[in-house]
Amino acid sequence: MKKVFTLLLVAVVAVAARATDYNVPITVNVNGVTSEQRAVLTVNENGGLYDISLKNFVLQSEDGPMGVGNVELKGIKPYQDGSTTLLLTNDKVTITPGDDPNVSFWMANMLPPVNVELRGKIDAEHLRCYIDIDLMESLQQVIQVAIGEGYQIANQGFENWHTSTGTYQEPNAWHSFESATGMLAEAAGHHIEKSDDAHSGETSARIFATSIFGIVANGTMTTGRMNAASMLADDASGNYAYLDMSQSELDGNGDPYYTPLYSVPDEVAVWVKFKQATPNAAHPYATLSAVITDGTRYQEPEDQTYTNVVAKANNSQIATTGGQWVRVTAPFTYTANSAEPKAVLVTLSTNADPGQGSKNDEMLVDDIQFIYHANVTGLKVKGQSVPGFSADKTNYEMELNETITADDIEVAIDGRTAHVIKEVVVEGDHYLLTVRAISADMANMTTYVVTVKSSATAITQPSTANAQHPTANTYYTLDGRRVETLIPGQVYISRQADGTTLKVRR
């Protein structure tokens, strides 16, 4: 059995007057295995900079909890992207002992300073952060923590389950016929169960078809709720999956029958293992669909034309996988509707056609994820393409004898809601251009540096440290701050005395 570490983050009792506590769900990823819990993240604005605190940090393993301590990030520089405040930092952090009376021992005094990278954003009342905590030296683990709801489905790895009706169980955040509405709900039968055949972690969800009165009832699960009210399998007026955020009823885990989604991903991906008990050449495929809406009532299959749909993704050609786990994807296509994203209905079924396939068809499902792109496809300065630009190359040089500002940098990016930060620093006879492309869910960031030789820098900054000391190298953090002291283990951008730049690790 794999040993999995998870984070338990508990709020501080007292915070500064200008601090804001965000009580949010978190998803922890350790070596590809995910788990979910809740935490309070404290964000404090202090003189234009931000401090972020994770208090009473505990690692939970199969051997029991291990108290680590408090992780505090201070002096984080904010960036604005429209109404969104972006927070980026990559620093060495000294973890201090916590004050939770339920934890008898804290490892903080035994741990060396650790590298902590944070990418976060505050948008209206919504918070999203992604934190990488490097504990390789002490625990041989890099812990990735996604903080805040509205970007992914909870229980992505199908590790957590709840009792729905009787002894039947459904995965948290997901529902099948066991919790269905409709006058035929009780007759719909059992269509989902926990499986120990998992792509990662310990469990996956198994959905399977049955036969009811000689009619095939597909194995189906959804982030919304199932309705069963017709003997005709393809009757969209009676048999469907639906969501409606106005409904207050909760499932067996105390969750609503819908999944909030406040962003707009580029695609959905999931790992499946699918087989038909009896091959059916006319109806051979399983299906995956995801529909983003404004949270008002929506059902699939549709029974009318809906104007509350933001985007749809569909893959109705999931073929038998031959006993292997296969990653399935579906890109989102966005509508012309002006609806605001608030919820998503994701549905998987053992057949793309209602009532088709065969009894005992089954599909194992694991590790579902919304994908947010942030791939830079082109980079221009003053209308000129950066020579030899390639997405996988991060350092460039060019010559352009003009004054350059951040507004002169053009970035082509494939992520529909990706963030771009552009900065320009003058160093002697060079401009140092830094471009950071960040995915909307904060999971990924790529930094590009362009050194532009230009006589126009003399107008902007006639005298710099490098001009006075031409043999000295200058160093910058990946978020554009010039530094004098280099921290071991950190990555920096170094501008050499000859004007060239390169990425270095101390």
C-alpha positions, 0 to 999 in steps of 0.5 A, spaced: 500 500 500 502 506 498 504 511 503 500 518 502 502 524 506 496 529 506 496 536 509 491 538 515 491 546 515 488 549 521 486 557 522 490 561 527 485 564 532 487 571 532 489 575 526 491 582 524 486 587 523 487 587 516 488 580 515 482 576 511 481 568 513 479 564 507 475 558 509 476 553 503 477 546 500 484 544 499 487 538 494 493 535 496 497 532 491 503 527 493 507 523 488 501 523 483 496 521 489 490 526 491 486 528 497 481 533 499 480 537 506 478 544 508 483 549 511 483 556 513 488 561 509 490 567 512 492 573 507 494 580 510 495 586 506 501 590 509 504 596 506 502 594 499 505 587 500 502 581 502 503 576 507 500 569 507 500 564 513 498 556 513 498 555 521 499 548 525 501 545 518 501 537 520 503 531 515 498 525 516 500 519 514 498 511 515 503 511 521 499 517 524 499 525 524 506 528 524 506 535 527 510 540 522 509 547 524 507 554 521 509 556 514 509 563 513 510 567 506 511 574 507 512 581 503 509 578 497 509 583 491 502 583 488 500 584 480 494 586 477 491 583 471 484 587 470 480 586 477 484 580 479 490 580 484 496 575 482 501 573 488 507 570 486 513 568 490 519 563 491 523 563 497 526 559 503 522 559 509 523 557 516 518 553 519 516 555 526 513 550 531 505 550 531 500 552 537 495 546 536 494 543 543 492 536 540 499 536 537 504 533 542 511 534 537 513 539 532 518 537 527 519 545 525 526 545 530 529 539 526 527 541 519 532 546 515 529 552 511 525 549 505 523 552 498 516 554 498 513 557 491 506 560 491 502 562 485 496 565 487 490 570 486 484 574 489 478 575 484 472 578 488 471 574 494 474 568 490 481 565 492 485 561 488 493 559 490 497 553 488 503 552 493 509 547 492 513 545 499 519 542 497 521 537 503 525 532 499 531 533 504 527 531 510 521 527 508 523 525 500 516 529 498 514 535 494 507 537 496 503 540 492 497 544 495 491 547 491 487 552 495 480 554 493 474 551 490 471 553 483 477 550 479 476 543 479 472 537 481 472 535 489 474 528 490 478 528 483 481 521 485 475 518 488 478 516 494 472 519 499 466 515 499 459 516 502 453 512 504 447 514 499 441 510 500 441 503 504 448 500 504 450 503 497 455 508 497 457 514 492 464 517 491 464 524 494 461 530 489 458 524 485 452 521 484 448 515 480 442 512 480 442 510 488 440 517 489 436 519 483 430 523 483 423 520 479 418 515 480 422 510 477 428 511 482 427 505 486 427 501 480 433 504 477 437 499 481 445 499 483 450 502 478 456 505 482 461 502 487 468 503 489 474 499 486 481 497 488 483 497 481 486 504 481 490 509 476 493 512 482 491 512 490 487 506 492 480 507 489 477 508 483 469 509 481 466 503 477 460 504 473 456 498 470 450 497 466 444 492 468 438 490 465 431 492 468 425 489 465 429 487 459 432 494 457 439 496 458 440 501 464 447 504 462 452 505 468 452 513 469 455 517 474 454 525 474 456 531 479 449 533 478 443 528 480 440 523 476 433 523 474 429 516 472 422 517 470 421 513 464 421 506 461 424 509 455 431 509 456 432 515 451 426 519 453 429 525 455 423 528 459 424 523 464 431 520 464 437 525 465 442 528 469 441 535 472 444 541 476 440 546 479 444 551 484 437 553 487 436 546 490 438 546 497 437 538 498 444 535 500 447 528 499 449 523 504 456 527 505 452 533 506 454 536 499 449 539 494 447 536 488 452 540 483 459 542 483 461 550 483 466 552 477 468 559 477 473 559 471 473 557 464 478 551 463 480 549 456 479 541 456 477 536 461 481 529 462 480 523 465 483 516 466 478 510 464 478 503 464 472 501 459 470 494 457 463 491 454 461 485 456 458 483 450 461 487 444 456 491 440 459 494 434 453 498 433 454 502 439 461 500 442 463 507 445 462 510 452 462 517 453 464 523 457 461 530 457 462 536 461 457 542 461 459 549 464 452 553 466 450 559 470 448 555 475 440 555 473 437 549 472 440 545 466 439 537 464 443 532 459 440 530 455 437 536 453 430 537 453 430 544 450 434 550 447 438 552 453 441 559 454 445 558 460 450 554 457 457 557 457 461 551 454 461 544 453 466 538 452 464 531 449 467 525 448 463 520 445 468 515 442 471 512 448 473 505 446 474 498 450 481 499 453 483 492 453 484 492 460 489 498 460 488 505 463 487 510 458 487 518 459 481 521 455 480 528 454 475 533 451 476 540 449 471 545 451 467 549 446 464 556 448 458 558 446 456 565 444 451 566 451 453 571 456 452 567 461 457 567 467 460 560 469 458 558 476 457 551 476 459 545 471 455 538 470 460 532 468 457 526 466 460 519 464 456 513 462 458 506 459 454 507 453 454 514 448 447 512 446 441 511 452 439 504 453 445 501 448 451 496 450 450 490 454 448 488 461 455 488 465 458 493 461 463 497 466 468 503 466 473 504 471 474 512 472 479 515 476 483 522 476 479 527 473 481 534 472 480 540 468 486 543 464 487 550 464 492 552 458 498 557 459 502 556 453 505 562 449 505 561 442 508 568 440 512 573 443 513 580 440 517 587 442 515 593 439 511 589 433 517 585 432 517 577 433 523 575 438 528 571 434 527 564 434 522 564 439 519 557 441 515 555 447 520 551 450 526 556 450 526 561 456 531 566 454 532 570 448 537 576 446 535 581 441 537 588 439 532 594 438 534 601 439 527 604 441 524 605 448 521 599 451 515 599 456 511 593 458 505 595 453 510 594 448 510 586 449 505 582 445 504 575 448 500 570 444 497 565 449 493 559 448 489 559 455 482 562 454 483 565 461 491 564 462 494 570 466 500 574 463 505 578 467 510 583 463 515 587 466 521 591 464 527 593 467 533 597 465 540 595 466 546 599 463 545 599 455 540 593 456 532 592 457 531 586 461 524 583 459 520 578 463 514 575 461 510 570 466 505 566 463 500 563 468 494 558 468 488 560 470 488 555 476 495 557 478 498 550 477 503 552 472 507 558 470 513 559 465 517 565 465 521 568 459 526 573 459 528 577 453 535 581 453 534 587 449 540 591 447 538 598 446 541 605 446 535 608 448 536 605 455 541 611 456 534 616 456 531 612 461 536 610 466 543 614 464 547 611 470 546 604 473 550 599 477 552 595 471 554 601 468 559 603 473 561 596 474 561 593 468 565 587 470 559 585 475 553 580 474 546 582 476 541 577 479 534 577 479 529 572 482 524 569 477 518 574 479 523 580 477 526 582 483 533 584 483 537 581 489 544 582 492 544 575 496 543 569 493 540 563 497 542 556 495 537 552 491 534 558 488 533 559 481 535 566 478 536 570 472 543 572 471 545 578 466 552 577 465 557 583 464 557 582 457 550 583 456 547 576 455 543 572 460 542 565 463 538 562 468 542 559 474 541 555 480 545 557 486 
